Amino acid sequence: MADVNEIIPQADEHSFLDILFQIVKMHQVEVLMPSSGSDIYPYSENRKQLAEMGAEAIVSDRDKLEICRDKMLTFQTLSNKFVLPFTTAESDKIDTFPVLAKPRFGKGSRGIVKIDDESDLRYIISKRDDLVFQEYLPGTEYTVDVLSDLDGKPIIAVPRIRMQTKAGISTKGRVLRDPALEMDCMKIAELVGIRGPCCMQMKESAEGRLKLIEINPRMGGGTIFTSLAGANFPAMLLDMIEGRQVSLPVISEITVIRYFEEFVLRSEEERIHVGANLLSKTRFQV
């Protein structure tokens, strides 16, 4: 799918920026769309330098990223204007169970623990001191992909129900239209100051009320669901950068299912496709 490829270090390695700059210069890269929860930070911090090289990094300002990264800061910034689950870093403020314990600066579903009673709470705080505690939401989980222009003005929001997830990535989802939810999420993106794409996680309370769990200020692992429904965020961003009119696409309410396929390589010329047809064999040039 790509004309060329390069191997780049992890975003937290010392050599990341030097190699990134080399690649940008070597290939005359004009647009960068970070999609990892780690590399958005160096891209944001070095956006001006990248622009001087001729490369537009589509990422929000660093202080806006921090609002999304820090779960307490998310709550403090938004809870007076939008519906968020009760969130605290102080365990003595918890008087209702169950509750979720989460890393304050975590991402995805990693490190989340459900606490059912006082005993569980005492145990978890004896082991970790980097947690926040959040109201437990038992209902359906949603992701809302939001696209803002490069000045932070929201353009479109596309909700989907997370029907199945693995390691925090949606593997089955249903795209739907909900004008009220879409408007709320665009208002959240504008208040935070999101530039370009983001995806918001929301979940229903026991009473069926949707509450904002977190904001990921980048394209998510399931943003392809939104593209398949009609809103191709990368293409729309390229239109913005090149000065073309961005028209709002028609969104189809679809269900998308992902699955694994296995390919066995016996040699450079033979591939056995183990998938839909377990007995199929295809010869090809790698």
N, C-alpha and C positions, 0 to 999 in steps of 0.2 A: 504493500500500500504506500510505501515511501520510496522516493527516488534514491535517497542515501540514508545511512544511519550512522550514529556515533554512540560510543559507550561513554557515559558520564558518571563520575563518582556520586555517592550519596550526598544529599544536600548539606549534611553536617560535617563532611570531610573538608580538611583545609584546602585541598586542591580543587574543590568544586567550582569556585568562581573563576579561577585561572583557566580551567578547561572549558567552562561555559563561554567565556569571552573569546577563547581561541576558536571554538566552533562557530560562534556568531560571525567572527571576522572571516573565517575560512570559507563558509558557505553563504556569506552575505545574507544572513537570516534577517527578515524584516518583521516577523510577528512571533511572539512567544506566548503560548497558552499553558501555563503550569496547571497541572491537575492533581498534584500530590499535596497532602496536608503538611508536608515538610518543606518542599522547595518554594512554596509561595513566599516564604519569608525572605530568603536572599534575593529573589526576583524583585520583591517590593522595595527592599532596602537599596537595591542597585538599579532601580528603574531609570533614573536620570542618566547614569553611565551607559546603560544599554541603549537608551534613546540616542545618545551621542554617537553610538556605533551604527545607528540606523535601525535598531530593533525595538519594536513596541511590545513591552511586557504587559499583558492584559491581567492586571492584578490590582487589588485595592491598596490604599495607603497603609503603612505599617501599623499606625495607631488603630485603624479600623479592623485590621486583622486581629489585633489584641482583644478587641471587644468580643470577637467570635471565639478566640482561643480560650479565654478565661471565663469559665462558666459563671463565676460570681459576678464578673463584670458584665456579662450578657444579661444576667438577672437585674442588676442594678441599673443598667442602661434602658432596659425595655419594659420592666414589669409595671411601671406606672401608666403605660399607654397600651400595652398589649397583654394577652392572657398567657402567662407562663406558670409552670408548676412552682410551688414554693421551693426555694433553694436557700440553703444556709451552709456556712462552713463551721458553724458552732453546734456541736453534738447535743449540748444541753437545751437547745431550742426545739428538739424533736419530741413531740408528744403524741404522735400518731404513727402506727405501723400498719402495713409494711412501708418501708422507705428504701430508696436506692442510694447506695454509696458509689460515687464516681470519682475518678481522678480529676482534680480541678482543671488540669490542662490536658486531659486525655482526648482521644479522638476515636470515632467508631464506637464499637461496643466493648472495646478492650478494658479490662479492669473493673467492670461494673458488677456490683454485688447487691443482691436483694437482702435487706435486713428485716427480719420478721418480728423481733422483739428486743427488749433491753439487753438480754444476754448476748445476742448477735452484735448489737451496737457496741457493747463494752469490748467484745473480742476484736472487732475491726479497728476501733480507734487505738487499741493496744499494739496493733501491727503497722498502722500507717498514719501519717500525719499530713498527707497531701490530698485529702478527700473533701468533696462537698456532698451534702445530703439533699436529695431531691424527692419531692412527692412522687409516689408510685402511681403510674398511669397504666391501667390494665387493658385499655382498649386498642383499637386499630391504629396502626402506625402509618403515617403519610410522609412522603418526600415531596417538596415543592421546589422545582427548578425555576429560578428567577434570573432573568437577564436584564441588566441595566446597561445604558450606554456608557461611553468613556468619561462622561461628566457626572455619572452617578444617578442619572434619571432612569427609573425602571421602565421597561418596555413591555415585558410579558412575563407571566407566571403560569407554570403548567404543573398541576398536582397529579400525584399518582399514589395509589395504595400499595404499600410494601407487603405483598402477600406472602413472600418467603425471602429470608435473608440468610447468607452464610458469611461469617467473619465480617459482619457489618456491611456487606455488599448485597444489594437486591438481586435476587435470581429469578424472581417472579413478581410482576407488578401489573397493575391496571391503571392506565391513564384515564382521568376523568375531568370534567369541567365543573367548577364551583366558583362562580363569580365573586362571592363574598370572601372566600378563602384566598383567591388569587389577589384581590385588592388588598387584603390585610398583609399578605406576604410582600407585595410590592411596597407598601408603606413601611414595613420593617426594613427592607433593603435600603430604602431611601433615608430613613432615620439613621441607620448605622453608617451609611456612606459607601455602600458596595459599588465597586467599579467593575463592570463586566459580569461574569456569571457567579451564581452561588446556588447552593441547595440547602433547603431548610428541612429539618426533621421535626415533625409534629406528631403528637399522640393523643388519643382520646382518654379523658378521665372516666371514672366509673359512671358519671352522669352523662357521658357522651359529648363532653365539651373538648374541642381540640385545643391543645396547649403547645407552645413552641418549646422544643427540647434544646435544639442547638442550630447554629448557622455554620455551614462550611463555605468559606468565601472563595469558591472555585467550582469548576465542574465536578460532579460526583461520579462515582463508578457506575451509576445507573442513568446518567444523563442521556445515554444512547436511547433509552425508552422514550424520552421527550423528542429526540431527533426522529425516531421511527413514527411518532405520532404527528409529525409535521413541522416541528420547530427545531431547525438545525442551528444550534447556537454558534458553533464555529463559523459556519457560512455567514450568519448574520453579523458576527463580529468582523469578519473580513470585509463585508459590505460597508460597515461603519468606518473602518480604517481607510478604505479606498474612496470614501466620500459618496458612496451610492445610497440611494433611498432605501431604507429598511422598511419593508411592508410586513404587517402582522400576518403570520400564516394561519391557516385554518387547522385547528387541532382535532384529530380524530380520537375518539374514546376507544382505545385498544387495550388488549392484554398481551404482555410480552413474557415469554418463558425462555430462560437460558438453560443450557445443559452442556455437559462435558462430552467430548469426543476423544477417542484414542487413536493415534496413528503409530504404527510400528515401522521403523526404518530398518530393514535388513541390509540394505546396501544403498549406494547412491542412486540406483536406478529402480529400486523396488520399494513400494510402499504398500503395506497392508492396512486398509482402513477398517478399524474395529469400531463400529458405531451402529447406524441404523441397519446396515446389512453386514452381519458378522462374517459372511463368507465372501464378500467382495474383495477383489484384488486388483490393484491398478499399478501399472508400470509408468514411471514418469521420470523426468530429469529434475533433480533438485537444484 
